[in-house]
Amino acid sequence: MRIQFSLTCQKGAIIPINYQSEISSWIFSVLSNAGAELSTWIQQRGFDLNSRNFKLFTFSPLAIYPYEMDQVKQEFKLLGNQVKLSVSFYIDASFEQQIVHLFRQMPLTLGTCEGRPAQFEVKHWQIMPRPNFKDTMQFKAVSPISITTIEEGKSANQYLLPDHELYDISFFNHEVRRFKAAMQFKSLAALKMLDPAFPMQYKLLGQAKSRLIHLKPNPDGIAQLRGFAFDFEVSMPIPLMEFCYYAGFGEFPHLGFGFAEIK
């Protein structure tokens, strides 16, 4: 499910340029108040809300126009009193209304300008219609997509550029690994998703733009992440296509990476 929220705030509010980890923390906090049925549904898939290991969600950048930006202080000053945010979950559709209700109960706070965080309240929302998924689709990465690999002889993960010759291998390896975890590690063969006549394919469309996001202290212990914003085409089984659309493409979607719109 995808929900587009309209959030209201005080005009002139100041928020940090790098707000992704704070929104991620807000989403986890909202979900921690889930009812018994939703909590049980998540636990049955091997995840737990209290330990924040449920990461089958992503979110868009904030739509905050108009604004002023202070590069030195790394802050946005909001010139309006409303922002928009889309949050995407790979979750059973029967929980849509419960999730909307949870978000309406908890304001989002960002930054600590002059010791006071900017506060945003949910005023309007729209549950977006389910797309018609196909086995080949084109997407635009609205938030950067981060893909890493471990190179031989190096201990640290290396960020892959979307035009790297091995990008497609890491791209699909990460997607399949996350999908199988969500499916309780059932094999793709058991899920009837393997077809030798239909290989998974990735194609970069146009040029990619690098984005480096600095993160505040978070349970993952990640200080910064690099991703790339770009248009792309992928061919893969429809269940995996739907999973990537809702749960996010690439790694770290729960930190605001991998939110893509259909072109």
FINUDO-342284 format. One line per 5 residues: for each residue x, y, z of N, C-alpha, C, O. Coordinates in steps of 0.001 Angstrom, whole numbers, always signed. Layout:
BEGIN
X/Y/Z/X/Y/Z/X/Y/Z/X/Y/Z  ...
END
This chain:
BEGIN
+835/-1181/+0/+0/+0/+0/+878/+1242/+0/+1983/+1248/+543  +352/+2300/-629/+1029/+3592/-613/+37/+4651/-150/-1116/+4684/-582  +515/+5510/+735/-304/+6600/+1251/+419/+7913/+1006/+1605/+8042/+1312  -286/+8876/+459/+264/+10223/+335/-351/+11080/+1438/-1568/+11253/+1510  +510/+11606/+2287/+75/+12438/+3400/+311/+13909/+3084/+1322/+14271/+2483
-630/+14748/+3493/-432/+16191/+3527/-244/+16562/+4990/-1129/+16334/+5815  +907/+17132/+5305/+1260/+17470/+6677/+1298/+18985/+6830/+1863/+19681/+5987  +708/+19489/+7883/+716/+20931/+8118/+1722/+21272/+9212/+1956/+20497/+10138  +2306/+22454/+9072/+3284/+22923/+10040/+3179/+24445/+10139/+2417/+25069/+9400  +3926/+25022/+11030/+3945/+26465/+11159/+4786/+27060/+10036/+5884/+26577/+9757
+4279/+28100/+9394/+5018/+28774/+8335/+6330/+29316/+8883/+6365/+29912/+9959  +7404/+29105/+8135/+8720/+29535/+8594/+9459/+28486/+9388/+10551/+28748/+9892  +8879/+27284/+9512/+9533/+26200/+10247/+10870/+25867/+9589/+11015/+25958/+8370  +11828/+25485/+10399/+13162/+25147/+9908/+13418/+23674/+10181/+13241/+23198/+11302  +13839/+22955/+9139/+14114/+21524/+9265/+15481/+21229/+8660/+15956/+21997/+7823
+16121/+20141/+9060/+17431/+19798/+8497/+17307/+19317/+7054/+16287/+18747/+6667  +18352/+19552/+6261/+18363/+19049/+4882/+18333/+17526/+4891/+17639/+16908/+4084  +19082/+16927/+5801/+19107/+15472/+5909/+18151/+15037/+7017/+18519/+14975/+8190  +16923/+14740/+6620/+15863/+14413/+7585/+15441/+12952/+7502/+14521/+12539/+8208  +16093/+12165/+6657/+15610/+10813/+6370/+15542/+9916/+7605/+14548/+9218/+7809
+16591/+9932/+8430/+16587/+9036/+9588/+15504/+9422/+10588/+14993/+8560/+11303  +15146/+10708/+10651/+14094/+11144/+11566/+12721/+10680/+11089/+11876/+10294/+11898  +12500/+10719/+9776/+11228/+10208/+9248/+11157/+8701/+9450/+10105/+8166/+9799  +12276/+8017/+9231/+12317/+6570/+9457/+11967/+6237/+10899/+11185/+5321/+11155  +12536/+6970/+11834/+12253/+6744/+13252/+10785/+7006/+13558/+10176/+6291/+14354
+10217/+8028/+12928/+8788/+8335/+13116/+7917/+7175/+12645/+6973/+6790/+13336  +8222/+6620/+11486/+7433/+5512/+10954/+7512/+4308/+11888/+6497/+3671/+12170  +8723/+3992/+12372/+8854/+2891/+13323/+8035/+3157/+14588/+7392/+2251/+15117  +8060/+4399/+15069/+7313/+4740/+16280/+5817/+4590/+16055/+5100/+4100/+16928  +5343/+5013/+14881/+3923/+4866/+14553/+3542/+3390/+14525/+2532/+2999/+15110
+4337/+2576/+13855/+4024/+1153/+13731/+4092/+428/+15069/+3435/-597/+15253  +4882/+950/+16003/+5000/+297/+17312/+3685/+319/+18073/+3512/-422/+19040  +2750/+1175/+17637/+1431/+1242/+18268/+397/+388/+17546/-803/+506/+17797  +866/-466/+16657/-47/-1296/+15870/-874/-2211/+16772/-436/-2615/+17849  -2070/-2523/+16304/-2939/-3431/+17036/-2435/-4855/+16979/-1444/-5153/+16312
-3126/-5732/+17686/-2686/-7124/+17815/-2631/-7834/+16470/-1696/-8590/+16208  -3632/-7598/+15607/-3675/-8318/+14328/-2502/-7933/+13438/-1856/-8800/+12851  -2221/-6629/+13334/-1111/-6190/+12498/+221/-6658/+13077/+1097/-7104/+12336  +378/-6559/+14382/+1616/-7018/+15019/+1825/-8511/+14785/+2939/-8954/+14505  +745/-9282/+14902/+840/-10730/+14673/+1188/-11028/+13230/+2005/-11908/+12958
+571/-10297/+12287/+861/-10492/+10864/+2339/-10273/+10586/+2955/-11036/+9843  +2906/-9232/+11180/+4322/-8926/+10978/+5206/-9984/+11632/+6201/-10410/+11046  +4849/-10410/+12841/+5647/-11416/+13540/+5622/-12761/+12829/+6614/-13490/+12847  +4502/-13094/+12208/+4398/-14366/+11493/+5337/-14425/+10285/+5627/-15501/+9762  +5798/-13273/+9861/+6739/-13220/+8738/+8173/-13040/+9214/+9055/-12683/+8432
+8398/-13284/+10476/+9747/-13268/+11006/+10263/-11900/+11402/+11463/-11740/+11628  +9383/-10904/+11493/+9816/-9550/+11849/+9239/-9164/+13204/+8308/-9793/+13709  +9816/-8114/+13777/+9364/-7642/+15070/+9402/-6125/+15078/+10418/-5528/+14723  +8302/-5495/+15481/+8231/-4039/+15478/+9085/-3423/+16583/+9689/-2369/+16388  +9136/-4078/+17740/+9870/-3500/+18862/+11370/-3421/+18593/+12026/-2468/+19015
+11910/-4405/+17902/+13341/-4389/+17592/+13643/-3632/+16298/+14799/-3508/+15894  +12587/-3128/+15656/+12711/-2325/+14434/+13413/-3100/+13298/+14157/-2518/+12509  +13167/-4399/+13231/+13740/-5145/+12110/+12729/-5336/+10983/+13032/-6001/+9992  +11526/-4761/+11121/+10569/-4765/+10005/+10937/-3603/+9083/+10738/-2437/+9424  +11477/-3938/+7913/+12009/-2901/+7033/+11405/-2969/+5633/+12039/-2582/+4652
+10167/-3466/+5556/+9512/-3595/+4255/+8709/-2341/+3941/+7520/-2401/+3628  +9387/-1208/+4031/+8729/+53/+3694/+9776/+1033/+3182/+10976/+863/+3399  +9296/+2045/+2507/+10154/+3130/+2062/+9309/+4398/+2043/+8102/+4349/+2277  +9942/+5527/+1767/+9190/+6778/+1726/+9869/+7757/+785/+11062/+7660/+501  +9071/+8698/+312/+9544/+9686/-653/+10268/+10823/+62/+10169/+10944/+1283
+10990/+11651/-677/+11461/+12907/-91/+10266/+13788/+241/+9186/+13623/-328  +10461/+14715/+1153/+9409/+15675/+1465/+9238/+16650/+306/+10224/+17155/-231  +8007/+16914/-78/+7704/+17968/-1050/+7452/+19230/-242/+6382/+19386/+346  +8434/+20141/-206/+8382/+21264/+738/+8369/+22625/+60/+8571/+23643/+721  +8136/+22660/-1232/+8145/+23950/-1931/+6969/+24825/-1490/+5870/+24310/-1284
+7182/+26150/-1341/+8442/+26872/-1527/+9302/+26830/-261/+8803/+26592/+839  +10602/+27065/-443/+11505/+27012/+701/+12750/+27857/+414/+13009/+28248/-724  +13503/+28124/+1468/+14836/+28708/+1364/+15815/+27704/+1957/+15496/+27018/+2928  +17011/+27617/+1372/+17981/+26647/+1845/+19236/+27361/+2335/+19756/+28254/+1666  +19710/+26963/+3496/+20956/+27483/+4061/+21993/+26360/+3989/+21956/+25425/+4789
+22918/+26456/+3029/+23906/+25403/+2828/+24868/+25306/+4000/+25335/+24217/+4331  +25171/+26444/+4633/+26116/+26433/+5749/+25530/+25688/+6947/+26190/+24836/+7541  +24295/+26015/+7293/+23644/+25371/+8431/+22991/+24044/+8057/+22528/+23305/+8926  +22956/+23741/+6730/+22314/+22516/+6254/+20862/+22446/+6717/+20425/+21476/+7335  +20121/+23526/+6389/+18732/+23625/+6819/+17833/+24126/+5694/+18268/+24849/+4797
+16569/+23721/+5770/+15512/+24278/+4929/+14646/+25187/+5801/+14325/+24843/+6938  +14273/+26338/+5265/+13253/+27163/+5890/+12003/+27074/+5039/+12025/+27453/+3867  +10920/+26582/+5604/+9683/+26382/+4865/+8929/+27700/+4736/+8632/+28352/+5737  +8624/+28083/+3515/+7913/+29333/+3272/+6408/+29127/+3190/+5652/+30094/+3100  +5973/+27884/+3220/+4551/+27563/+3267/+4232/+26860/+4572/+5083/+26771/+5457
+3031/+26368/+4696/+2643/+25675/+5937/+2175/+24247/+5672/+1455/+23663/+6482  +2589/+23689/+4532/+2184/+22324/+4218/+3275/+21618/+3427/+3905/+22213/+2553  +3490/+20358/+3738/+4408/+19515/+2974/+3672/+18222/+2641/+2655/+17891/+3250  +4206/+17503/+1668/+3625/+16209/+1302/+4675/+15119/+1441/+5863/+15339/+1202  +4218/+13955/+1829/+5097/+12809/+2033/+4344/+11547/+1642/+3204/+11344/+2059
+4979/+10703/+842/+4389/+9413/+477/+5138/+8305/+1210/+6369/+8264/+1210  +4375/+7408/+1835/+4942/+6277/+2559/+4404/+5003/+1925/+3209/+4883/+1656  +5300/+4058/+1691/+4950/+2850/+956/+5276/+1623/+1799/+6369/+1520/+2354  +4312/+678/+1896/+4485/-531/+2693/+4200/-1772/+1848/+3285/-1784/+1025  +4995/-2804/+2065/+4641/-4122/+1534/+3909/-4827/+2665/+4525/-5434/+3541
+2597/-4738/+2631/+1792/-5212/+3746/+398/-5561/+3230/-25/-5075/+2182  -298/-6393/+3964/-1628/-6811/+3547/-2569/-5609/+3473/-2594/-4772/+4375  -3333/-5535/+2399/-4221/-4385/+2168/-5291/-4243/+3244/-5850/-3159/+3410  -5584/-5299/+3969/-6628/-5236/+5005/-6241/-4313/+6165/-7087/-3944/+6979  -4946/-3941/+6235/-4487/-3088/+7332/-4413/-1617/+6934/-3911/-803/+7710
-4892/-1260/+5761/-4770/+116/+5271/-5350/+1131/+6243/-4669/+2078/+6636  -6592/+941/+6627/-7258/+1930/+7476/-6610/+2012/+8857/-6529/+3094/+9439  -6152/+883/+9380/-5492/+901/+10679/-4190/+1712/+10609/-3877/+2466/+11530  -3448/+1556/+9533/-2194/+2287/+9403/-2445/+3783/+9270/-1744/+4585/+9887  -3437/+4167/+8471/-3779/+5581/+8343/-4151/+6147/+9713/-3712/+7237/+10079
-4950/+5411/+10459/-5372/+5860/+11793/-4157/+6061/+12699/-4107/+7032/+13453  -3183/+5161/+12635/-1988/+5270/+13473/-1205/+6539/+13146/-734/+7232/+14048  -1068/+6837/+11866/-307/+8022/+11473/-1022/+9307/+11880/-378/+10307/+12198  -2323/+9278/+11870/-3083/+10475/+12261/-2910/+10805/+13732/-3114/+11949/+14140  -2537/+9815/+14533/-2435/+10014/+15981/-1084/+10538/+16433/-958/+11007/+17564
-64/+10472/+15573/+1290/+10821/+16015/+1922/+11863/+15096/+2212/+11556/+13940  +2142/+13087/+15579/+2786/+14118/+14755/+4231/+13734/+14439/+4865/+12967/+15164  +4724/+14284/+13349/+6125/+14124/+12947/+6906/+15336/+13437/+6495/+16472/+13201  +8025/+15109/+14115/+8889/+16210/+14549/+10225/+16091/+13838/+10781/+14999/+13719  +10735/+17216/+13369/+11997/+17245/+12635/+12874/+18368/+13170/+12414/+19490/+13382
+14166/+18040/+13385/+15128/+19071/+13747/+14938/+19598/+15156/+13994/+19230/+15856  +15856/+20469/+15560/+15788/+21092/+16888/+16246/+22538/+16784/+17123/+22964/+17534  +15668/+23291/+15871/+16047/+24701/+15700/+15713/+25484/+16966/+14569/+25487/+17419  +16712/+26142/+17528/+16553/+26926/+18754/+15949/+26063/+19872/+15169/+26539/+20697  +16328/+24804/+19870/+15873/+23896/+20913/+14469/+23370/+20740/+13993/+22595/+21570
+13790/+23776/+19672/+12407/+23338/+19448/+12307/+22670/+18073/+12656/+23277/+17061  +11836/+21436/+18038/+11671/+20780/+16737/+10459/+21321/+15985/+9491/+21778/+16592  +10526/+21262/+14676/+9361/+21594/+13856/+8382/+20424/+13935/+8784/+19263/+13861  +7114/+20735/+14085/+6100/+19689/+14254/+5121/+19708/+13098/+4641/+20764/+12685  +4831/+18513/+12578/+3940/+18352/+11435/+2805/+17409/+11829/+3034/+16355/+12423
+1596/+17800/+11493/+429/+16974/+11784/-241/+16537/+10488/-322/+17304/+9528  -721/+15295/+10473/-1409/+14761/+9299/-2794/+15395/+9212/-3605/+15263/+10129  -3058/+16081/+8104/-4363/+16707/+7892/-5168/+15998/+6806/-6385/+15849/+6920  -4498/+15575/+5780/-5170/+14876/+4685/-4321/+13684/+4262/-3111/+13658/+4489  -4954/+12717/+3657/-4245/+11543/+3177/-4998/+10938/+2010/-6199/+11155/+1846
-4291/+10192/+1219/-4886/+9495/+81/-4199/+8159/-89/-2982/+8103/-266  -4957/+7092/-38/-4413/+5766/-332/-4361/+5624/-1844/-5391/+5672/-2517  -3161/+5451/-2373/-2975/+5442/-3820/-3472/+4117/-4419/-3295/+3063/-3808  -4081/+4161/-5589/-4577/+2930/-6218/-3435/+1983/-6587/-2323/+2417/-6890  -3723/+713/-6555/-2729/-295/-6907/-2457/-229/-8408/-3401/-266/-9197
-1194/-133/-8822/-879/-101/-10257/-1164/-1447/-10922/-1340/-2468/-10257  -1202/-1414/-12222/-1302/-2643/-13011/+115/-3135/-13269/+773/-2679/-14204  +581/-4055/-12452/+1961/-4516/-12560/+2141/-5435/-13764/+1293/-6278/-14058  +3262/-5251/-14450/+3628/-6078/-15596/+5020/-6641/-15367/+5719/-6218/-14446  +5427/-7590/-16198/+6750/-8190/-15986/+7893/-7336/-16528/+9058/-7634/-16264
+7584/-6288/-17274/+8585/-5307/-17688/+7997/-3917/-17474/+6936/-3596/-18010  +8698/-3085/-16679/+8182/-1758/-16353/+9327/-757/-16268/+10482/-1127/-16055  +8987/+512/-16438/+9959/+1595/-16313/+9628/+2415/-15071/+8464/+2673/-14766  +10694/+2822/-14357/+10534/+3563/-13113/+11444/+4783/-13075/+12445/+4859/-13788  +11078/+5716/-12242/+11913/+6875/-11933/+12206/+6833/-10443/+11282/+6832/-9630
+13479/+6798/-10074/+13870/+6780/-8667/+13656/+8172/-8077/+14441/+9085/-8336  +12600/+8335/-7288/+12298/+9618/-6673/+13265/+9895/-5525/+13706/+11030/-5342  +13591/+8872/-4762/+14668/+8955/-3779/+15805/+8064/-4288/+15549/+7129/-5046  +17037/+8325/-3895/+18171/+7579/-4465/+18102/+6089/-4147/+17610/+5685/-3094  +18597/+5293/-5065/+18704/+3845/-4887/+20155/+3521/-4557/+21071/+3952/-5258
+20357/+2761/-3488/+21701/+2403/-3050/+21914/+906/-3240/+21147/+87/-2735  +22961/+565/-3971/+23328/-831/-4209/+24809/-980/-3879/+25638/-215/-4370  +25141/-1964/-3048/+26544/-2196/-2705/+26936/-3623/-3059/+26094/-4493/-3280  +28235/-3827/-3104/+28780/-5165/-3322/+30059/-5267/-2516/+30639/-4245/-2151  +30504/-6467/-2235/+31774/-6671/-1534/+32815/-7117/-2554/+32701/-8195/-3137
+33814/-6293/-2763/+34866/-6624/-3708/+35905/-7514/-3031/+36171/-7383/-1836  +36479/-8408/-3804/+37466/-9336/-3278/+38658/-8572/-2695/+39215/-7679/-3335  +39032/-8940/-1475/+40181/-8297/-851/+39841/-7033/-98/+40726/-6410/+489  +38560/-6633/-100/+38147/-5420/+611/+37052/-5782/+1611/+36148/-6561/+1309  +37151/-5205/+2800/+36180/-5536/+3846/+34929/-4668/+3772/+33850/-5092/+4186
+35071/-3454/+3246/+33938/-2529/+3224/+33119/-2704/+1951/+33653/-3023/+888  +31824/-2490/+2079/+30960/-2504/+905/+31283/-1321/+8/+31578/-227/+490  +31228/-1542/-1279/+31497/-497/-2256/+30193/-145/-2974/+29453/-1026/-3409  +29928/+1148/-3087/+28726/+1569/-3796/+28916/+1356/-5291/+29950/+1714/-5854  +27918/+776/-5920/+27975/+535/-7355/+27244/+1636/-8103/+26146/+2033/-7712
+27844/+2128/-9174/+27174/+3085/-10042/+26170/+2344/-10911/+26424/+1206/-11305  +25037/+2963/-11218/+23994/+2277/-12001/+24437/+1829/-13384/+23780/+977/-13982  +25547/+2382/-13923/+26017/+1939/-15226/+27157/+933/-15110/+27769/+579/-16118  +27454/+464/-13889/+28504/-532/-13687/+28092/-1851/-14332/+26918/-2219/-14314  +29059/-2554/-14896/+28743/-3792/-15622/+28181/-4885/-14717/+27511/-5799/-15199
+28444/-4804/-13406/+27926/-5805/-12475/+26728/-5309/-11671/+26271/-5983/-10747  +26225/-4135/-12024/+25144/-3544/-11244/+23910/-4439/-11237/+23276/-4616/-10197  +23567/-5002/-12391/+22341/-5803/-12452/+22418/-7030/-11551/+21410/-7446/-10979  +23625/-7617/-11420/+23763/-8807/-10570/+23476/-8452/-9113/+22685/-9125/-8452  +24117/-7395/-8613/+23871/-6979/-7231/+22436/-6485/-7050/+21809/-6746/-6023
+21926/-5777/-8043/+20555/-5246/-7992/+19564/-6376/-7739/+18759/-6289/-6812  +19608/-7422/-8534/+18638/-8507/-8393/+18949/-9396/-7187/+18031/-9935/-6569  +20233/-9557/-6844/+20572/-10345/-5656/+19955/-9732/-4399/+19394/-10442/-3564  +20063/-8426/-4275/+19487/-7752/-3110/+17963/-7864/-3108/+17360/-8101/-2061  +17339/-7695/-4281/+15874/-7754/-4332/+15365/-9153/-3984/+14408/-9301/-3224
+16006/-10170/-4539/+15559/-11541/-4279/+15786/-11901/-2820/+14943/-12557/-2208  +16914/-11482/-2254/+17193/-11783/-846/+16134/-11167/+60/+15641/-11830/+973  +15782/-9913/-180/+14776/-9244/+644/+13387/-9859/+436/+12622/-10019/+1388  +13075/-10199/-806/+11781/-10794/-1107/+11635/-12151/-418/+10585/-12456/+148  +12690/-12962/-468/+12627/-14278/+161/+12475/-14158/+1677/+11790/-14969/+2299
+13112/-13146/+2270/+12944/-12930/+3711/+11484/-12602/+4024/+10928/-13087/+5010  +10870/-11772/+3171/+9469/-11410/+3370/+8548/-12611/+3159/+7461/-12677/+3733  +8987/-13547/+2343/+8202/-14749/+2060/+8619/-15913/+2950/+8330/-17072/+2656  +9309/-15581/+4054/+9770/-16592/+5008/+10710/-17593/+4350/+10672/-18790/+4637  +11543/-17082/+3472/+12622/-17816/+2834/+12147/-19032/+2028/+12822/-20060/+1963
+10984/-18885/+1425/+10532/-19914/+479/+11318/-19757/-817/+11658/-18641/-1210  +11603/-20865/-1474/+12385/-20790/-2701/+11560/-20174/-3821/+10332/-20257/-3828  +12262/-19552/-4771/+11559/-18991/-5922/+10883/-20083/-6732/+9833/-19862/-7335  +11488/-21260/-6742/+10873/-22380/-7459/+9552/-22767/-6793/+8556/-23012/-7474  +9548/-22820/-5462/+8324/-23170/-4738/+7249/-22115/-4948/+6055/-22416/-4928
+7689/-20862/-5152/+6743/-19782/-5395/+6364/-19667/-6871/+5624/-18766/-7265  +6887/-20600/-7686/+6606/-20664/-9124/+7004/-19360/-9835/+6273/-18834/-10675  +8191/-18862/-9462/+8680/-17615/-10040/+9910/-17802/-10916/+10478/-16825/-11405  +10320/-19035/-11116/+11483/-19276/-11957/+11043/-19696/-13352/+10273/-20642/-13518  +11535/-18991/-14332/+11234/-19310/-15722/+12502/-19068/-16542/+12821/-17917/-16842
+13226/-20119/-16908/+14477/-19957/-17649/+14306/-19177/-18953/+15253/-18570/-19452  +13098/-19201/-19493/+12853/-18491/-20748/+12637/-16994/-20533/+12532/-16231/-21493  +12570/-16578/-19255/+12316/-15166/-18967/+13326/-14684/-17916/+13006/-14634/-16729  +14536/-14331/-18346/+15543/-13869/-17385/+15234/-12470/-16874/+14651/-11651/-17584  +15631/-12206/-15633/+15474/-10863/-15078/+16498/-9940/-15727/+17666/-10302/-15874
+16060/-8758/-16110/+16928/-7818/-16807/+16761/-6415/-16242/+15682/-6025/-15797  +17860/-5670/-16274/+17886/-4283/-15804/+18517/-3422/-16884/+19490/-3826/-17521  +17957/-2224/-17090/+18532/-1301/-18077/+18445/+125/-17549/+17374/+592/-17163  +19583/+808/-17536/+19630/+2207/-17127/+19091/+3075/-18259/+19445/+2881/-19422  +18243/+4022/-17917/+17697/+4954/-18898/+18232/+6355/-18589/+17895/+6932/-17555
+19042/+6889/-19457/+19597/+8223/-19222/+20776/+8187/-18268/+21474/+7178/-18161  +20995/+9310/-17567/+22139/+9449/-16676/+21695/+9413/-15225/+20585/+9827/-14892  +22575/+8911/-14365/+22288/+8833/-12935/+22947/+9992/-12198/+24036/+10435/-12565  +22278/+10478/-11158/+22820/+11558/-10337/+23106/+11031/-8935/+22252/+10413/-8299  +24321/+11288/-8470/+24741/+10807/-7162/+24123/+11641/-6046/+23986/+12858/-6169
+23748/+10968/-4949/+23210/+11633/-3773/+23873/+11032/-2523/+23850/+9817/-2325  +24459/+11887/-1690/+25038/+11446/-425/+24156/+11972/+708/+23986/+13181/+867  +23600/+11051/+1488/+22695/+11408/+2571/+23393/+11172/+3911/+23864/+10068/+4185  +23455/+12207/+4738/+24005/+12085/+6088/+22863/+11749/+7041/+21796/+12360/+6990  +23098/+10783/+7896/+22055/+10293/+8779/+22379/+10598/+10234/+23534/+10542/+10653
+21344/+10920/+10991/+21516/+11086/+12426/+21642/+9704/+13069/+21321/+8701/+12432  +22106/+9634/+14327/+22244/+8331/+14991/+20992/+7481/+14824/+19879/+7948/+15069  +21178/+6233/+14408/+20067/+5335/+14124/+20440/+3925/+14543/+21623/+3631/+14714  +19447/+3033/+14714/+19736/+1665/+15168/+20659/+894/+14240/+21296/-66/+14672  +20748/+1294/+12957/+21615/+599/+12015/+23069/+1028/+12148/+23961/+379/+11601
+23315/+2121/+12873/+24675/+2594/+13049/+25313/+3120/+11778/+26533/+3058/+11622  +24495/+3640/+10863/+24991/+4139/+9579/+25054/+5662/+9628/+24053/+6318/+9914  +26225/+6221/+9350/+26405/+7671/+9413/+26031/+8350/+8104/+25504/+9463/+8109  +26297/+7691/+6990/+25955/+8272/+5696/+25788/+7167/+4663/+26362/+6086/+4788  +25001/+7455/+3657/+24748/+6510/+2585/+24759/+7241/+1253/+24306/+8381/+1147
+25280/+6571/+245/+25257/+7133/-1099/+24304/+6322/-1970/+24301/+5092/-1938  +23514/+7022/-2730/+22622/+6381/-3684/+22597/+7188/-4962/+23274/+8209/-5078  +21814/+6727/-5918/+21750/+7391/-7220/+20299/+7535/-7657/+19503/+6604/-7538  +19974/+8705/-8160/+18656/+8956/-8714/+18730/+8786/-10225/+19565/+9411/-10878  +17868/+7950/-10783/+17929/+7670/-12209/+16642/+7007/-12659/+15843/+6551/-11841
+16450/+6958/-13964/+15343/+6226/-14569/+15861/+4870/-15021/+17016/+4740/-15426  +15004/+3867/-14950/+15460/+2530/-15318/+14287/+1665/-15755/+13122/+1964/-15492  +14641/+595/-16426/+13660/-410/-16846/+14081/-1752/-16282/+15259/-2106/-16324  +13119/-2503/-15750/+13422/-3827/-15217/+12408/-4842/-15736/+11238/-4538/-15968  +12907/-6043/-15904/+12049/-7183/-16244/+12259/-8238/-15166/+13383/-8682/-14934
+11186/-8631/-14518/+11258/-9654/-13472/+9852/-10147/-13168/+8877/-9529/-13595  +9731/-11252/-12434/+8391/-11776/-12138/+7517/-10717/-11466/+8000/-9911/-10671  +6244/-10734/-11793/+5322/-9712/-11287/+5286/-9656/-9759/+5257/-8552/-9213  +5286/-10791/-9030/+5293/-10679/-7559/+6514/-9930/-7030/+6408/-9185/-6056  +7671/-10120/-7664/+8879/-9409/-7253/+8798/-7937/-7641/+9283/-7072/-6912
+8184/-7653/-8792/+7999/-6271/-9228/+7128/-5518/-8212/+7440/-4390/-7832  +6051/-6147/-7784/+5154/-5526/-6803/+5869/-5311/-5472/+5702/-4275/-4827  +6664/-6297/-5069/+7400/-6182/-3822/+8346/-4987/-3851/+8381/-4207/-2899  +9116/-4831/-4930/+10075/-3727/-5033/+9364/-2375/-5038/+9837/-1417/-4428  +8241/-2305/-5721/+7479/-1052/-5786/+7034/-613/-4399/+7148/+563/-4053
+6532/-1545/-3609/+6000/-1185/-2299/+7066/-1165/-1200/+7026/-301/-324  +8006/-2093/-1235/+9013/-2181/-170/+10269/-1387/-488/+11121/-1211/+383  +10400/-902/-1722/+11561/-110/-2098/+12582/-897/-2889/+12756/-2097/-2680  +13253/-220/-3794/+14309/-828/-4600/+15658/-675/-3900/+15911/+333/-3241  +16515/-1675/-4045/+17866/-1581/-3511/+17929/-1829/-2013/+17060/-2477/-1431
+18985/-1294/-1404/+19202/-1463/+26/+18725/-229/+807/+18569/+861/+257  +18505/-442/+2085/+18173/+633/+3028/+16902/+1413/+2674/+16873/+2626/+2882  +15863/+779/+2154/+14644/+1532/+1842/+14015/+2146/+3089/+13378/+3197/+3004  +14184/+1505/+4245/+13600/+2026/+5483/+14269/+3313/+5939/+13775/+3975/+6852  +15389/+3679/+5315/+16064/+4942/+5613/+15792/+5990/+4541/+16492/+6999/+4456
+14774/+5743/+3726/+14385/+6738/+2729/+15053/+6571/+1383/+15170/+7537/+629  +15493/+5363/+1065/+16097/+5074/-224/+15163/+4168/-1027/+14354/+3432/-463  +15289/+4234/-2348/+14609/+3265/-3200/+13140/+3495/-3466/+12457/+2586/-3937  +12623/+4697/-3177/+11221/+5011/-3504/+11166/+5401/-4967/+11792/+6380/-5375  +10423/+4646/-5760/+10364/+4875/-7202/+8923/+5002/-7670/+8024/+4354/-7134
+8714/+5840/-8670/+7413/+6005/-9295/+7430/+5388/-10680/+8469/+5349/-11340  +6284/+4910/-11114/+6172/+4322/-12441/+6187/+5438/-13488/+5488/+6442/-13352  +6980/+5249/-14513/+7058/+6278/-15580/+5844/+6176/-16497/+5722/+6947/-17449
END
